[in-house]
Amino acid sequence: MALREILHYPDPVLKQKSLPVTEFDDELKQLAEDMVETMYDAPGVGLAAPQVGVLKRVIVLDCSAKDEPEDLLIAVNPEIIAGEGDSCEEEGCLSVPGFWAGVPRYSRATMRYQDVEGNTHERQADGLLAIGMQHEIDHLEGILFVDRLSPLKRSMFKKKYLKMLKEREEENEA
């Protein structure tokens, strides 16, 4: 296993669509293991392959609370096949560090996916896991959570975030 670098906004790779996985081989298993290790190290509750520079349809999630056992989900070629209810919870993202915003999502969702062996599964979820599934699948479509904000909030985010990046860059040069 190895830690992978997490790409940050505005890296153009984050805006690209991921390709379906067609080969369920050792390379895929290694990618999934690396993503899990990277997610836990960050620390985060989810990570999509594009966030580590790989344009494949793979996500990892673990939305368990710190005092609960791990509930790791590795999903290959995931898709939301049903959703209901409305939610607008605060979300953050490992690729957009330091920024949080309320994002409209389904409050309950069903995801169809394959495991690293190629077997098909369905998982129903509500709460944080449902939000996480939708958030990570968005990454596979080249969509960041900030893209789901209103035009005004998105504009405010870009100004604030780019200013923050410039300040960090200046600090690093000093």
LUMKEPA-857911 format. One line per 3 residues: their letters; for each residue x, z, y of N, C-alpha, C, O, CB. Coordinates in Angstrom, 3 decimals, always signed. Atoms other than C-alpha are relative to their C-alpha. Glycine has a CB too. Layout:
N
A> X/Z/Y/X/Z/Y/X/Z/Y/X/Z/Y/X/Z/Y ~ ... $
This chain:
174
MAL> +0.848/+0.000/-1.180/+0.000/+0.000/+0.000/+0.893/+0.000/+1.242/+2.038/+0.451/+1.229/-0.964/+1.227/-0.002 ~ -0.768/+0.065/-1.242/+1.071/-0.595/+3.555/-0.947/+0.068/+1.191/-2.058/-0.462/+1.168/+0.854/-1.292/+0.056 ~ +0.759/-0.010/-1.248/-0.152/+0.155/+7.032/+0.140/-1.360/+0.656/+1.222/-1.947/+0.673/+0.485/+1.133/+0.956 $
REI> -0.015/+1.275/-0.711/-1.098/-2.972/+8.936/-0.262/+0.264/+1.480/-0.914/+1.243/+1.847/-1.058/-0.989/-0.589 ~ +0.228/-0.117/-1.441/-1.074/-3.473/+12.688/-1.441/-0.369/+0.321/-1.953/-1.385/-0.150/+0.981/-0.902/+0.792 ~ +1.372/+0.283/-0.438/-4.533/-3.293/+14.251/+0.070/-0.780/+1.314/+0.681/-0.336/+2.286/-0.835/+1.330/+0.174 $
LHY> +0.037/+0.836/-1.201/-5.135/-6.071/+16.771/-0.944/+0.615/+1.026/-1.960/+1.209/+0.665/-0.441/-1.447/-0.346 ~ +0.814/-0.547/-1.083/-6.556/-5.053/+20.154/-0.559/-1.104/+0.882/+0.060/-2.151/+1.069/+0.818/+0.972/+0.841 ~ +0.597/+0.882/-0.997/-8.904/-6.777/+22.574/+1.007/-0.175/+1.125/+1.609/+0.818/+1.533/-1.360/+0.570/+0.536 $
PDP> +0.724/+1.263/+0.224/-8.400/-9.409/+23.999/+0.696/-0.969/-0.968/+0.662/-2.176/-0.727/-0.202/-0.693/+1.316 ~ -0.670/+0.890/+0.946/-6.415/-10.798/+21.017/-0.980/-1.083/-0.478/-2.071/-0.750/-0.940/+0.562/+0.807/-1.211 ~ +0.925/+1.085/+0.350/-7.960/-14.241/+20.289/-0.416/-0.028/-1.474/-1.466/-0.584/-1.797/+0.625/-1.310/+0.349 $
VLK> +0.383/-0.034/+1.419/-7.971/-13.657/+16.507/-1.325/+0.748/-0.180/-2.114/+0.411/-1.062/+1.114/+0.671/-0.851 ~ +1.220/-0.809/+0.111/-10.757/-11.093/+17.047/-1.260/-0.799/+0.307/-2.358/-0.360/-0.034/+0.081/+1.193/+0.933 ~ +1.158/+0.820/-0.372/-13.045/-13.866/+18.355/-0.259/-1.128/-1.000/-1.178/-1.925/-0.810/+0.203/-0.587/+1.389 $
QKS> +0.157/+1.077/+0.980/-12.656/-16.142/+15.311/-0.862/+0.442/-1.180/-0.891/+1.617/-1.546/+1.371/-0.466/-0.501 ~ +0.802/-0.277/+1.187/-15.029/-16.403/+12.355/+0.899/+0.068/-1.228/+1.875/-0.673/-1.352/-1.095/-1.075/-0.187 ~ -0.757/-0.163/+1.242/-13.728/-15.267/+8.986/-0.540/-0.918/-1.089/-1.715/-1.287/-1.088/-0.047/+1.460/-0.470 $
LPV> +0.361/+0.878/+1.108/-13.755/-17.419/+5.870/-0.442/+0.820/-1.213/+0.070/+1.914/-1.448/+1.184/-0.910/-0.372 ~ +0.411/-0.703/+1.218/-15.556/-16.425/+2.674/+1.160/+0.138/-0.985/+2.032/-0.727/-1.064/-1.168/-0.734/-0.668 ~ -0.989/-0.222/+1.054/-13.415/-14.980/-0.099/-0.488/-0.734/-1.241/-1.630/-0.563/-1.668/+0.215/+1.538/-0.287 $
TEF> +0.353/+0.750/+1.212/-13.376/-17.285/-3.127/+0.884/+0.398/-1.186/+0.536/+0.141/-2.338/+0.120/-1.509/+0.258 ~ -0.892/-0.428/+1.077/-10.457/-15.833/-5.102/+0.098/+1.523/-0.018/+0.515/+2.143/+0.960/+1.405/-0.633/+0.164 ~ -0.016/-1.450/+0.168/-10.730/-12.276/-6.408/+1.239/+0.349/-0.815/+1.182/+0.542/-2.029/-1.316/+0.522/-0.700 $
DDE> -1.298/-0.134/+0.643/-7.071/-11.720/-7.154/+0.749/+1.225/+0.520/+0.205/+2.031/+1.275/+0.832/-1.260/+0.221 ~ -0.821/-1.139/-0.418/-4.246/-9.237/-6.634/+0.230/+0.012/+1.508/+0.340/+1.083/+2.105/+1.340/-0.024/-0.725 ~ -0.189/+0.080/-1.445/-3.752/-10.473/-3.060/-1.187/+0.633/+0.737/-1.007/+1.336/+1.731/+0.181/-1.470/+0.436 $
LKQ> +1.198/-0.597/-0.585/-7.342/-9.498/-2.235/+0.017/+1.520/-0.176/-0.283/+2.263/+0.759/-1.269/-0.600/-0.640 ~ -0.057/-1.441/+0.267/-6.920/-6.088/-3.866/+1.028/+0.679/+0.894/+0.786/+1.781/+1.387/+0.333/+0.262/-1.475 ~ -1.037/-0.549/-0.874/-3.705/-5.509/-1.882/-0.503/+0.073/+1.440/-0.273/+1.067/+2.128/+1.283/-0.853/-0.076 $
LAE> +0.572/-0.006/-1.350/-5.464/-6.478/+1.365/-0.964/+1.177/+0.152/-0.893/+1.913/+1.136/-0.729/-1.340/+0.296 ~ +0.978/-1.091/-0.058/-8.301/-4.031/+0.611/+0.702/+1.361/+0.027/+0.327/+2.229/+0.814/-0.965/-0.077/-1.204 ~ -0.742/-1.267/+0.016/-5.855/-1.209/-0.219/+0.680/+0.257/+1.338/+0.635/+1.367/+1.868/+1.043/-0.003/-1.123 $
DMV> -0.677/-0.138/-1.296/-3.870/-1.849/+2.953/-0.997/+0.333/+1.103/-0.715/+1.159/+1.972/+0.759/-1.290/+0.351 ~ +1.024/-0.258/-1.014/-7.052/-1.898/+5.034/-0.503/+1.443/-0.086/-0.713/+2.089/+0.940/-1.174/-0.983/-0.163 ~ +0.456/-1.384/+0.178/-8.204/+1.430/+3.553/+1.035/+0.957/+0.574/+0.694/+1.869/+1.326/-0.257/+0.315/-1.500 $
ETM> -1.066/-0.872/-0.492/-4.835/+3.050/+4.264/+0.078/-0.067/+1.536/+0.243/+0.960/+2.195/+1.362/-0.402/-0.632 ~ -0.068/+0.188/-1.452/-4.808/+1.602/+7.806/-1.173/+0.682/+0.693/-0.997/+1.320/+1.731/+0.019/-1.495/+0.348 ~ +1.199/-0.616/-0.580/-8.383/+2.766/+8.505/+0.139/+1.514/+0.029/-0.115/+2.138/+1.060/-1.257/-0.402/-0.793 $
YDA> -0.134/-1.460/+0.049/-7.710/+6.340/+7.368/+1.108/+0.493/+0.928/+0.986/+1.561/+1.529/+0.280/+0.459/-1.434 ~ -1.119/-0.404/-0.843/-4.414/+6.469/+9.257/-0.362/-0.070/+1.488/+0.176/+0.694/+2.290/+1.215/-0.881/-0.287 ~ +0.275/+0.287/-1.422/-5.945/+5.216/+12.536/-0.413/+1.210/+0.854/+0.166/+1.311/+1.935/-1.078/-1.022/+0.083 $
PGV> +0.999/+0.015/+1.062/-8.228/+7.302/+12.023/-1.274/-0.685/+0.478/-1.620/-0.634/+1.658/-0.308/+1.429/-0.473 ~ +1.261/+0.659/-0.314/-11.453/+5.315/+11.875/-0.959/+0.128/-1.159/-0.609/+0.663/-2.211/+0.223/-1.471/+0.342 ~ +1.007/-0.037/+1.067/-14.635/+4.987/+9.843/-0.242/-1.389/-0.588/-0.942/-1.525/-1.592/-1.318/+0.578/+0.532 $
GLA> +0.166/+1.351/+0.507/-14.467/+1.218/+9.367/+1.089/-0.910/+0.514/+1.709/-0.646/+1.544/-1.356/-0.547/+0.380 ~ -0.999/+0.983/-0.394/-12.152/-1.755/+9.539/-0.362/-1.320/-0.660/-0.748/-1.360/-1.829/+1.445/+0.456/-0.395 ~ +0.246/+1.348/+0.519/-12.632/-5.508/+9.125/+1.323/-0.757/-0.043/+2.209/-0.519/+0.777/-1.050/-0.763/+0.876 $
APQ> -1.250/+0.737/+0.189/-9.933/-7.905/+7.943/+0.495/-0.691/+1.283/+1.703/-0.686/+1.522/-0.185/-1.033/-1.091 ~ -0.520/+0.621/-1.222/-9.780/-9.806/+11.279/+0.738/+0.986/+0.913/+1.612/+0.584/+1.680/-1.136/-0.638/+0.766 ~ -0.650/-1.006/-0.837/-8.735/-6.551/+12.950/+1.467/+0.193/-0.395/+2.260/+0.711/+0.392/-0.750/+1.332/-0.098 $
VGV> -1.399/-0.055/+0.419/-5.510/-6.718/+10.920/+0.564/-1.416/-0.127/+1.559/-1.643/-0.815/+0.139/+0.763/-1.344 ~ -0.515/+1.361/-0.089/-5.083/-10.439/+11.556/-0.274/-0.893/-1.186/+0.361/-1.939/-1.323/+1.427/+0.052/+0.207 ~ +0.322/+0.790/+1.185/-6.619/-11.736/+8.309/-1.442/-0.496/+0.123/-2.380/+0.300/+0.166/+0.197/+0.837/-1.310 $
LKR> +1.336/+0.564/-0.197/-9.560/-14.117/+8.684/-0.707/-0.235/-1.341/-1.019/-1.364/-1.718/+0.090/-1.318/+0.787 ~ +0.752/-0.008/+1.252/-11.256/-13.233/+5.392/-1.159/+0.975/+0.150/-1.077/+1.934/+0.918/+0.912/+0.389/-1.213 ~ +1.207/-0.813/-0.100/-14.694/-11.690/+4.914/+0.137/+1.255/-0.875/-0.403/+1.331/-1.979/-1.248/-0.823/-0.417 $
VIV> -0.237/-1.268/+0.704/-13.574/-8.183/+3.872/-0.137/+1.126/+1.020/+0.423/+1.061/+2.114/+1.423/+0.026/-0.695 ~ +0.114/-1.197/-0.830/-14.582/-4.821/+5.343/+0.200/+1.233/-0.865/-0.027/+1.209/-2.074/-1.374/+0.053/+0.717 ~ -0.065/-1.303/+0.666/-13.889/-1.210/+4.456/-0.689/+1.011/+0.908/-0.589/+0.934/+2.132/+1.490/+0.426/-0.307 $
LDC> +0.741/-1.021/-0.739/-16.017/+1.770/+5.489/+0.070/+1.328/-0.733/+0.054/+1.380/-1.962/-1.468/-0.425/+0.200 ~ +0.193/-1.350/+0.531/-16.063/+5.518/+5.001/-0.564/+0.840/+1.135/+0.167/+1.314/+2.005/+1.348/+0.614/-0.566 ~ +0.697/-0.722/-1.073/-18.622/+7.250/+7.182/-0.295/+1.447/-0.366/-1.110/+2.097/+0.288/-1.295/-0.706/+0.346 $
SAK> +0.229/-1.388/+0.399/-18.491/+10.598/+5.374/+0.558/+0.950/+1.054/+1.534/+0.644/+1.737/+0.642/+0.286/-1.373 ~ -0.471/-1.033/-0.922/-18.101/+13.733/+7.463/+1.277/+0.620/-0.562/+1.557/+0.523/-1.757/-1.094/+1.091/+0.229 ~ -1.289/-0.582/+0.417/-14.772/+15.569/+7.360/-0.143/+1.034/-1.120/+0.759/+1.190/-1.943/+0.682/+0.649/+1.194 $
DEP> +0.197/-1.043/+1.006/-16.253/+18.352/+5.205/-0.715/-0.526/-1.251/-1.098/+0.257/-2.120/-0.793/+1.153/+0.601 ~ +0.645/+0.614/+1.164/-17.796/+15.884/+2.697/+1.030/-0.796/-0.800/+2.085/-1.155/-0.277/-1.176/-0.916/+0.440 ~ -0.908/+0.853/+0.772/-16.166/+13.960/-0.141/+0.022/-1.417/+0.586/-0.934/-1.846/+1.231/-0.424/-0.038/-1.496 $
EDL> -0.091/+1.380/-0.477/-14.952/+10.448/+0.689/-1.140/-0.823/-0.583/-1.584/-0.582/-1.706/+1.365/-0.626/-0.374 ~ +1.029/+0.934/+0.451/-17.590/+7.716/+0.430/+0.486/-1.401/+0.373/-0.124/-2.088/+1.192/-1.420/+0.322/+0.646 ~ -0.652/+1.260/-0.338/-15.356/+4.655/+0.531/-0.799/-1.182/-0.530/-1.219/-1.215/-1.687/+1.425/-0.033/-0.557 $
LIA> +0.698/+1.239/+0.350/-17.044/+1.276/+0.531/+0.918/-1.163/+0.362/+1.298/-1.324/+1.522/-1.392/-0.115/+0.741 ~ -0.773/+1.224/-0.217/-15.003/-1.912/+0.124/-0.956/-1.145/-0.283/-1.475/-1.274/-1.392/+1.302/-0.070/-0.923 ~ +0.986/+1.067/+0.133/-17.178/-4.964/+0.731/+0.642/-1.354/+0.300/+1.242/-1.560/+1.355/-1.199/+0.250/+0.940 $
VNP> -0.506/+1.360/-0.127/-16.173/-8.585/+0.206/-1.211/-0.920/+0.191/-2.223/-0.780/-0.496/+0.858/-0.421/-1.263 ~ +1.090/+0.922/-0.330/-18.360/-11.354/+1.654/-1.315/+0.741/+0.298/-2.366/+0.355/-0.213/-0.212/-0.989/-1.150 ~ +1.211/-0.773/-0.262/-20.835/-8.787/+3.033/-0.954/-0.742/+0.929/-0.540/-1.530/+1.779/+0.361/+1.350/+0.599 $
EII> +1.023/+0.532/-0.901/-24.100/-9.786/+4.677/-1.163/+0.981/+0.063/-1.528/+1.598/-0.938/-0.487/-1.406/-0.467 ~ +1.195/-0.827/-0.151/-27.030/-7.845/+6.077/-1.179/-0.847/-0.451/-1.424/-1.916/+0.108/-0.185/+0.511/+1.487 ~ +1.128/+0.776/+0.522/-30.070/-8.999/+4.096/-1.341/+0.568/+0.445/-2.374/-0.083/+0.286/+0.056/-0.048/-1.517 $
AGE> +1.224/-0.596/-0.537/-32.627/-6.624/+5.635/+0.376/+1.060/+1.021/+1.381/+1.756/+0.875/-0.877/+0.611/-1.134 ~ -0.214/-1.029/-1.009/-32.841/-4.425/+8.679/-1.323/+0.375/+0.634/-2.222/-0.453/+0.784/+0.997/-0.475/+1.071 ~ +1.229/-0.456/-0.656/-35.493/-2.323/+10.338/+0.303/+1.192/+0.886/+1.320/+1.867/+0.732/-1.083/+0.365/-1.039 $
GDS> -0.158/-1.116/-0.916/-35.937/+0.222/+13.065/+1.004/-0.331/+1.091/+1.789/-1.271/+0.973/+0.432/+1.248/-0.752 ~ -0.891/+0.215/-1.133/-34.083/+0.462/+16.343/+0.911/+1.194/+0.194/+0.505/+2.344/+0.028/-0.798/-0.268/+1.272 ~ -1.000/-1.018/-0.276/-30.942/+2.378/+17.165/+0.821/-0.477/+1.184/+0.982/-1.679/+1.390/+0.902/+0.279/-1.248 $
CEE> -0.906/+0.350/-1.092/-28.695/+2.492/+20.217/+1.003/+1.136/+0.148/+1.012/+1.854/+1.149/-0.782/-0.252/+1.345 ~ -0.970/-1.086/+0.038/-25.876/+4.861/+19.307/+1.309/-0.418/+0.671/+1.616/-1.604/+0.791/+0.258/+0.433/-1.449 ~ -1.317/+0.250/-0.580/-22.492/+5.195/+20.989/+0.933/-0.511/-1.096/+1.046/+0.095/-2.161/+0.576/+1.291/+0.664 $
EGC> -0.970/+0.564/+0.936/-19.930/+3.011/+19.229/+1.351/-0.110/+0.673/+1.454/-0.276/+1.888/-0.461/-1.378/-0.515 ~ -1.356/+0.271/-0.416/-16.207/+2.725/+19.511/+0.582/-0.969/-1.008/-0.091/-1.357/-1.964/+0.851/+1.307/+0.108 ~ -0.605/+0.986/+0.885/-13.769/+0.377/+17.826/+1.511/+0.161/+0.030/+2.100/+0.358/+1.092/-0.408/-1.436/+0.406 $
LSV> -1.459/-0.107/+0.068/-10.179/+0.562/+16.628/+0.686/-1.131/+0.759/+1.842/-0.995/+1.159/+0.461/+0.000/-1.453 ~ -0.565/+1.126/-0.750/-9.625/-2.802/+18.339/-0.279/+0.080/+1.497/+0.218/-0.736/+2.272/-0.546/-1.298/-0.539 ~ +0.302/-0.218/-1.419/-10.998/-1.523/+21.654/+0.172/+1.494/+0.272/-0.794/+2.181/+0.605/-1.466/-0.493/+0.374 $
PGF> -0.202/-1.450/-0.113/-9.382/+1.928/+21.895/-0.352/+0.543/+1.379/-0.084/-0.079/+2.407/+1.434/+0.344/-0.321 ~ +0.294/-0.685/-1.254/-10.638/+4.341/+24.510/-1.293/-0.399/+0.662/-1.582/+0.068/+1.764/+1.088/-0.227/+0.938 ~ +1.267/+0.428/-0.610/-13.992/+2.660/+25.148/-1.134/+0.218/-0.985/-1.029/-0.116/-2.165/+0.062/-1.491/+0.434 $
WAG> +1.198/-0.264/+0.805/-17.416/+3.713/+23.869/-1.207/-0.496/+0.766/-1.223/-0.450/+1.997/-0.142/+1.519/-0.342 ~ +1.225/+0.439/-0.661/-20.874/+2.299/+24.577/-1.145/-0.016/-1.002/-0.938/-0.197/-2.202/+0.186/-1.398/+0.635 ~ +1.192/+0.097/+0.828/-24.421/+2.378/+23.261/-0.284/-1.459/-0.334/-0.331/-2.309/+0.555/-1.209/+0.639/+0.708 $
VPR> +0.219/+1.372/+0.457/-25.113/-0.740/+21.179/-1.300/-0.062/-0.797/-1.509/+0.738/-1.710/+1.199/-0.502/-0.860 ~ +1.239/+0.137/+0.776/-28.524/-1.883/+19.948/+0.280/-0.540/-1.407/+0.964/-1.550/-1.573/-0.989/-0.928/+0.732 ~ -0.169/+0.366/+1.415/-28.606/-2.110/+16.140/-1.269/+0.372/-0.765/-2.152/+1.047/-0.237/+1.251/+0.713/-0.625 $
YSR> +1.026/-0.511/+0.911/-30.975/-1.682/+13.208/+0.345/+1.445/-0.340/+1.522/+1.789/-0.453/-0.103/-0.879/-1.301 ~ -0.272/-1.376/+0.419/-31.361/+1.983/+12.285/+0.143/+0.106/-1.525/+0.773/+1.035/-2.030/-1.122/+0.931/+0.489 ~ -0.136/+0.072/+1.462/-31.666/+1.068/+8.578/+0.364/-1.437/-0.364/-0.172/-2.381/+0.214/-1.327/+0.455/-0.733 $
ATM> -0.442/+1.341/+0.386/-29.959/-1.872/+6.880/+0.315/-0.049/-1.484/+0.691/+0.952/-2.093/+1.230/-0.424/+0.817 ~ -0.398/+0.257/+1.380/-29.409/-3.369/+3.448/+1.060/-1.090/+0.026/+0.878/-2.145/+0.634/-1.228/-0.415/-0.892 ~ -1.119/+0.938/+0.039/-26.127/-5.122/+2.767/+0.206/-0.486/-1.435/+0.211/+0.306/-2.377/+1.298/+0.662/+0.549 $
RYQ> -0.403/+0.575/+1.283/-25.350/-7.494/-0.100/+1.481/-0.333/+0.140/+1.909/-0.856/+1.169/-0.869/-1.288/-0.386 ~ -1.441/+0.237/-0.055/-21.652/-7.762/-0.932/+0.560/-0.109/-1.408/-0.134/+0.136/-2.395/+0.714/+1.126/+0.778 ~ -0.709/+0.017/+1.267/-19.119/-8.260/-3.676/+1.107/+1.049/+0.058/+1.608/+1.381/+1.132/+0.579/-1.419/-0.307 $
DVE> -1.156/-0.896/+0.058/-16.484/-5.799/-4.845/+1.249/-0.853/-0.211/+1.155/-2.078/-0.276/-0.157/+1.070/-1.145 ~ -1.245/+0.765/+0.122/-12.831/-6.789/-5.285/+0.130/-0.734/-1.337/+1.032/-1.553/-1.512/+1.181/+0.923/+0.179 ~ +0.024/+0.721/+1.283/-13.621/-7.951/-8.837/-0.950/-1.193/+0.043/-0.948/-2.027/-0.863/-0.410/+0.946/-1.133 $
GNT> +0.948/+1.106/-0.128/-16.343/-10.329/-7.596/-1.420/+0.347/-0.408/-2.300/-0.513/-0.357/+0.466/-1.149/-0.812 ~ +1.345/-0.423/+0.388/-19.358/-8.300/-8.804/-0.861/+0.202/+1.241/-0.392/+0.724/+2.252/+0.053/+1.299/-0.837 ~ +0.917/-0.097/-1.133/-22.398/-8.416/-6.512/-0.740/+1.333/-0.018/-1.155/+1.814/-1.072/-1.001/-1.163/-0.017 $
HER> +0.688/-1.282/-0.173/-23.984/-5.210/-5.168/-0.890/-0.070/+1.237/-0.741/-0.951/+2.084/+1.022/+1.170/+0.122 ~ +0.768/-0.218/-1.225/-26.562/-4.120/-2.624/+0.100/+1.463/+0.352/+0.125/+2.325/-0.527/-1.490/-0.439/-0.162 ~ -0.088/-1.393/-0.471/-26.318/-0.983/-0.505/-0.955/+0.167/+1.159/-0.862/-0.545/+2.159/+1.460/+0.379/+0.425 $
QAD> +0.903/-0.346/-1.092/-29.105/+0.484/+1.611/+0.592/+1.178/+0.739/+1.185/+2.072/+0.136/-1.434/+0.325/-0.519 ~ -0.570/-1.087/-0.782/-28.109/+2.744/+4.450/-0.816/+0.225/+1.254/-1.550/-0.647/+1.720/+1.457/-0.294/+0.358 ~ +0.552/-0.293/-1.316/-29.321/+4.472/+7.551/+1.071/+0.768/+0.761/+2.133/+1.072/+0.217/-1.353/+0.816/-0.094 $
GLL> -0.947/-0.781/-0.793/-27.585/+6.331/+10.352/+1.323/-0.710/+0.207/+1.379/-1.927/+0.388/+0.246/+1.324/-0.657 ~ -1.327/+0.509/-0.309/-23.854/+5.914/+10.838/+0.442/-1.119/-0.942/+1.070/-2.080/-0.498/+0.996/+1.125/-0.049 ~ -0.413/+1.036/+0.943/-23.314/+3.865/+7.666/-0.690/-1.324/+0.317/-0.047/-2.373/+0.270/-0.312/+0.431/-1.442 $
AIG> +0.715/+1.240/-0.353/-26.005/+1.324/+8.657/+0.623/-0.630/+1.242/+0.816/-1.845/+1.302/-1.511/+0.282/+0.243 ~ -0.633/+0.498/-1.226/-24.437/+1.031/+12.114/+1.386/-0.563/-0.317/+1.750/-1.637/+0.163/+0.104/+1.129/+1.063 ~ -1.340/+0.449/+0.373/-20.946/+0.743/+10.618/-0.011/-1.322/-0.740/+0.833/-2.180/-0.482/+0.673/+1.041/-0.848 $
MQH> +0.099/+1.265/+0.727/-22.001/-2.025/+8.232/-0.226/-1.150/+0.982/+0.433/-2.185/+0.896/-1.144/+0.056/-1.044 ~ +0.300/+1.049/-0.972/-23.454/-4.037/+11.110/+1.193/-0.266/+0.919/+1.507/-1.418/+1.218/-1.226/+0.385/+0.831 ~ -1.157/+0.108/-0.892/-20.444/-3.348/+13.365/+1.129/-0.797/-0.673/+1.692/-1.711/-0.071/+0.505/+1.409/+0.404 $
EID> -1.110/+0.661/+0.687/-17.882/-4.452/+10.757/-0.338/-1.441/-0.366/+0.530/-2.310/-0.291/+0.378/+0.776/-1.253 ~ +0.394/+1.382/+0.298/-19.851/-7.545/+9.701/+0.055/-0.844/+1.271/+0.400/-2.024/+1.209/-1.423/-0.047/-0.619 ~ -0.163/+0.728/-1.269/-19.968/-8.532/+13.390/+1.435/-0.489/+0.165/+1.657/-1.618/+0.602/-0.390/+0.897/+1.194 $
HLE> -1.406/+0.408/-0.111/-16.145/-8.583/+13.317/+0.262/-1.283/-0.794/+1.049/-2.130/-0.370/+0.929/+1.129/-0.497 ~ -0.208/+1.184/+0.835/-16.335/-11.188/+10.542/-0.550/-1.259/+0.661/-0.159/-2.374/+0.316/-0.652/+0.196/-1.363 ~ +0.578/+1.116/-0.746/-18.370/-13.375/+12.897/+0.713/-0.225/+1.334/+0.321/-1.101/+2.105/-1.483/+0.248/+0.242 $
GIL> -0.715/+0.126/-1.265/-15.896/-12.941/+15.771/-0.703/+0.690/+1.150/-0.502/+0.343/+2.314/+0.191/-1.443/+0.332 ~ +0.773/-0.732/-1.007/-18.211/-10.522/+17.592/+0.517/+1.430/+0.086/+0.597/+2.131/-0.923/-1.521/-0.017/-0.339 ~ -0.377/-1.393/-0.243/-16.965/-7.269/+19.135/-1.213/+0.749/+0.521/-2.134/+0.136/+1.062/+1.186/+0.100/+1.006 $
FVD> +1.166/-0.761/-0.454/-19.358/-4.437/+19.955/-0.248/-0.182/+1.486/-1.393/-0.100/+1.931/+0.178/+1.474/-0.313 ~ +0.179/+0.203/-1.444/-18.733/-5.069/+23.666/-0.733/-1.308/+0.294/-1.322/-1.458/+1.365/+1.361/+0.004/+0.711 ~ +0.744/+1.250/-0.175/-20.180/-8.581/+23.190/-1.502/+0.232/-0.072/-2.278/-0.612/+0.377/+0.417/-1.019/-1.056 $
RLS> +1.430/-0.312/+0.128/-23.527/-6.916/+22.438/-0.532/+0.802/+1.191/-1.710/+1.156/+1.221/-0.248/+0.775/-1.288 ~ +0.436/-0.717/-1.198/-23.637/-5.111/+25.801/-0.705/-0.953/+0.955/-0.563/-2.171/+0.846/+1.198/+0.674/+0.700 ~ +0.646/+0.824/-1.022/-25.745/-6.331/+28.709/+1.089/-0.696/+0.819/+2.221/-0.214/+0.860/-0.934/+0.867/+0.923 $
PLK> -1.018/+0.688/-0.809/-23.954/-8.836/+30.988/+0.653/+0.916/+1.039/+1.862/+0.834/+1.257/-0.623/-1.195/+0.704 ~ -0.563/-0.901/-1.003/-23.514/-6.156/+33.667/+0.973/+0.994/-0.640/+2.085/+1.182/-0.147/-1.122/+0.753/+0.732 ~ -0.884/-0.968/+0.670/-22.083/-3.554/+31.247/+1.244/-0.680/-0.562/+2.334/-0.108/-0.540/-0.755/+0.721/-1.128 $
RSM> -1.146/+0.731/+0.537/-19.857/-6.193/+29.642/+0.998/-0.325/+1.116/+2.209/-0.211/+0.927/-0.465/-1.298/-0.701 ~ -0.858/+0.290/-1.146/-18.511/-7.207/+33.052/+0.749/+1.254/+0.453/+1.944/+1.199/+0.744/-0.832/-0.569/+1.160 ~ -0.620/-1.266/-0.389/-17.852/-3.559/+33.951/+1.079/+0.392/-1.019/+2.160/+0.848/-0.646/-1.071/+1.121/+0.118 $
FKK> -0.970/-0.308/+1.045/-16.111/-3.043/+30.597/+1.273/-0.814/+0.193/+2.373/-0.263/+0.181/-0.598/-0.269/-1.388 ~ -1.179/+0.867/-0.097/-13.808/-6.052/+31.068/+0.894/+0.417/+1.161/+2.115/+0.481/+1.016/-0.423/-1.465/+0.166 ~ -0.792/-0.421/-1.159/-12.724/-4.932/+34.536/+0.732/+1.305/-0.295/+1.934/+1.424/-0.056/-0.899/+0.165/+1.241 $
KYL> -0.579/-1.321/+0.287/-12.149/-1.335/+33.433/+1.075/-0.096/-1.077/+2.144/+0.498/-0.940/-1.096/+0.986/-0.440 ~ -0.919/+0.070/+1.130/-10.432/-2.241/+30.161/+1.269/-0.759/+0.360/+2.371/-0.325/+0.025/-0.679/-0.658/-1.190 ~ -1.173/+0.772/-0.379/-8.139/-4.899/+31.578/+0.864/+0.769/+0.992/+2.090/+0.654/+0.966/-0.418/-1.341/+0.593 $
KML> -0.756/-0.853/-0.929/-7.154/-2.488/+34.382/+0.788/+1.041/-0.792/+1.956/+1.293/-0.497/-0.954/+0.697/+1.022 ~ -0.653/-0.998/+0.836/-6.352/+0.157/+31.747/+1.199/-0.622/-0.739/+2.263/-0.009/-0.822/-1.010/+0.601/-1.010 ~ -1.093/+0.674/+0.696/-4.235/-2.349/+29.780/+1.175/-0.268/+0.944/+2.336/-0.097/+0.571/-0.494/-1.316/-0.616 $
KER> -1.049/+0.281/-0.988/-2.330/-3.322/+32.941/+0.762/+1.278/+0.345/+1.987/+1.259/+0.462/-0.607/-0.624/+1.282 ~ -0.640/-1.280/-0.312/-1.654/+0.350/+33.761/+0.922/+0.439/-1.144/+2.025/+0.929/-0.903/-1.069/+1.084/+0.273 ~ -0.837/-0.348/+1.159/-0.354/+0.960/+30.209/+1.264/-0.847/-0.035/+2.356/-0.348/-0.306/-0.787/-0.182/-1.310 $
EEE> -1.136/+0.910/-0.016/+1.879/-2.086/+30.471/+1.030/+0.421/+1.047/+2.234/+0.407/+0.790/-0.471/-1.429/+0.268 ~ -0.882/-0.442/-1.077/+3.304/-0.851/+33.774/+0.719/+1.287/-0.364/+1.898/+1.453/-0.049/-0.790/+0.193/+1.286 ~ -0.612/-1.252/+0.448/+3.919/+2.615/+32.289/+1.116/-0.265/-1.011/+2.172/+0.368/-0.976/-1.062/+0.923/-0.615 $
NEA> -0.988/+0.326/+1.031/+5.764/+1.075/+29.345/+1.244/-0.664/+0.588/+2.345/-0.518/+0.056/-0.621/-0.912/-1.049 ~ -1.131/+0.654/-0.650/+7.953/-0.979/+31.690/+0.840/+0.990/+0.801/+2.030/+0.760/+1.018/-0.492/-1.117/+0.908 ~ -0.708/-0.986/-0.849/+8.895/+2.087/+33.777/+0.989/+0.830/-0.804/+1.662/+1.698/-0.247/-1.004/+0.931/+0.692 $
